[in-house]
């Protein structure tokens, strides 16, 4: 009898502990590869926490020193075939993949990886809340985004999302300016002036690697045919207007790169 009574609390404890293990933190790893010959690279870890939050940790190097770098999770939870672009995405042939050219390939902004405050699409270019690379071009970012601030399906589709960091130094002078690529075509499309293209072009892109990647989503970016070559004007169909609206922040803070 004593052994039976002693065993009951142990059994209850085990029953309670088993479900808890099912909600342990789960992480996916993203390798950030250079875009636009930026020379930048890094890693990102996306962790779905036991409480339903998303912990994001990024370590990058080779970025434009002492400059803010807009960064986001891109993609979809609807099984669209998004991925990191290659040189073929450069539709205008200027040798660089712009944001307009890249977004149809890697998808709309899903989460803006700001250092504080809002993380929605409207904060896509909130330069005052984006991380700044240090004097050597290294960038460290750690933030846990509460479950309430995440788009529906985020944690269930981490393997379908990509990390993109923006901001390149096309002419090698160590800063964003007009000398490299002129004005940002993204900003000009919104009627803004004085914003360097270097500040908005993507510098790195990363897809989930390893076993966590699972199967590749099927279906086209927009039409269902698997094609990623599209007119860059279709960026507006992917929420580009929200990104353009946020570009106003760049216009009011040009001292950060001039």
N, C-alpha and C positions, 0 to 999 in steps of 0.2 A: 504493500500500500504506500509506504513512504517513497519507494522508487517511482511509483506512478505519479504521486503528487509532485515530486521533484521534476519529473519529466514534462509536466504540463506547461509550466512557465517557459521552459526552453523551447518547446514546440511552438508556442505562441510567438515567441521572439523571432524564431526562424520564419514563420509565416509573414510577420510584419516586415522583416528585412528583405525578403525576396522581391516584392513589388518595387521597393525603393531602388534596387539595383537597376531596374529597367529604365529609370529616369536619370541615370548617370550622365555626366557631360559627354557630348560626342563632338569630335573635331574633324575638320577636313583641312588639308594643307594645299596652299596655292603657291606655285612658283611664278614669280613675276619676271617676265622676259622683256628685253628692250624693244621699244617701237621707235620708228623714225631715227634709227642710228643714235639714240640718246646715250647709249652706254650704261644706262641705269638697269638695275636688277634688284631682286629681293625676294622675300617670302612673306606670305600672309597666312595666318591661321584663323579659321572661322570656327567658333565653338558654340554649339547649341547647349545652353546650360540646363541644369536640372529644373530650374525655375522658369524656363521658356524664354530667357533672354538670349541675346547674341553677343558673345565676346569676340572682338576683333583685335588682332595683334599683327602689326606690319613692321617689318624691318627692311628698309631699302637703302641703296647706296648708288652713287653716280648721278644723283639728281642735281639740278641747278642750285648752287649754294645760296644760302640765306634768302631763299625765295619760297613763297607759299606754293603748295602743290595740291590742286583739287584732286580728290580721289573718291571713287564710288564702287558700289557693287552694281554690276550691270547684268541684264539677262531677263529671264522670264520664269514663271512657275507653270506655264501653260504648255510645256514640251516643245518650245520653239528651238530651232537649230542655230543657236548663237555660239560664237567662238571668237578667239582673238584674230584680228585681221592680219593679212600679209601684204606685201607690196602691191598686189593686184587691186587693193582697195583704193589706191591713189588714182582716182578717176580723172583728176585734172592734170596729171602728169608732172607735177612740180617737184616730185621726189619725196614728198611727205604726206602721210595720212592725217588729214584734219579730223576734227571732232565730227563734222558732218559726214565725212566719208567713213569714219570708223564706227559710228553708232549703229547704222543698219546691220553691221556685222556682229558687234558684241552686244547689241541690245540697248534698250532704254535704261536710264538711271533707275535702279531699284531702291538703293539706299545711298544717301550721301554720307560719306565717312568724315564728318566734321568733328572737331575737337570738343564742341559743346553745343547745346541747343538743338534745334531741329535737324532731323536727318532725312527729310523728304526730298523729292525732286526739286522743289523750289529752292533748296539750299545747294544746288549742284555746283555753283561757282561762288559760294559765300567765302571769298578769299580771306576775310578776317577771322573765319572759324575753321580754316583748313590748316593742317600741319605745315610747319616751315622746316626746310632742310637746314642742317647746320653748316658751318663754314667749310666742311669737307664734302658736302652733298649727301650726308647721311640723314635718314629720316626714321624716327621711331614713333609709332602710333599705337596706343592701347585705349580701347574704349568698350564698355559694355552697354549695348543699346537695349533698353527695356522692351519686354514683349509687347507692351501696349503701343510702342512706336514702330513696330515692324509691320510691313505689308503682309497680308494674309498669305500663308504658305511658305514664308521665308525659310523657316527651319526645316521643313520637309523637302525643300528643293535646293539646299545649299550646293549640291553637286552640279546644279544647272546654272549657277551664278559665277560671274567673273569679277576680278578686281582690276580696275584701270586707274592709273595715276597720270595726271596731266602736267605739262610744263617741261619744255625742252630748250636747249641752247643751240640753235641751228648754226650760228656763226662762231661759236666757241669763245665769246667774250665774257662769259661768266655771269650773264644776267639776261632778263627778258627785255628786248627792245625792238624797235622797228627795223633795225639794220639786218636782222636775220631773214625774216619772212614777210616783213611788212605788217599791215594791220590784220587783225583777226577777221576772217571771213564770217565766222560765227557772229561776232559782235556787229559787223557791218550789216549783216542781214536783219539785225534788230534796230538799225538806225543809229548805232553807237559808233564813236570814233575814238582813235587814240589808244586802242587796246592791241598789244602785240599778238600776232599769231602764235608766237612761241609760248605764250602763257596758257593757251587753250589746247594746243595740240597734245595728243597722248604721248606719254613717255614710257610707260610699261603697261603690260596686260598679262594677266595670269588666269589660267584655268585650273580647276581642281585636278590634282594628280593622284596616282596610286589607286588602290582598290576602292577608295571612297568615291571615285569618279563614277563608278557604275556604268550603265549603258548610255550611249550617246543619244540625246533626244532626237527624234525624227520629225520631219516636216520642215517646210520652208520658213524663212524669216517672216514673211508676210503672206505669201501666196500659196504656201504648201508644197512648193516644188523643190525645196532644198537650196534654192539659189541665194547667194549672199551679195550678188552684184546688183546694186540698185542706184537709182538716181539719188544723189545726196540730198535733194530737196525733201525726200520722204522722211528726213529726220523729224520734221514737224509732226508726222503721224505717230512718232515714238515718244512724244512728250518733249520735243526739242524746244517748244515755246517756253516751258518752265525753265529750261536751262538758259535760254536767251534772256529771260527776265532776270535771272540771277546775275547775269553778266554785268548788270548795272553796277554791281559792287566793285568790279574791276575798274570801271571808269572813274569811280570816286576815290580809288586808292592807288592810283598809278605810281605814287611815290615808292611803293613796295618793289618796283622793278626798274624804275628809271634811275 
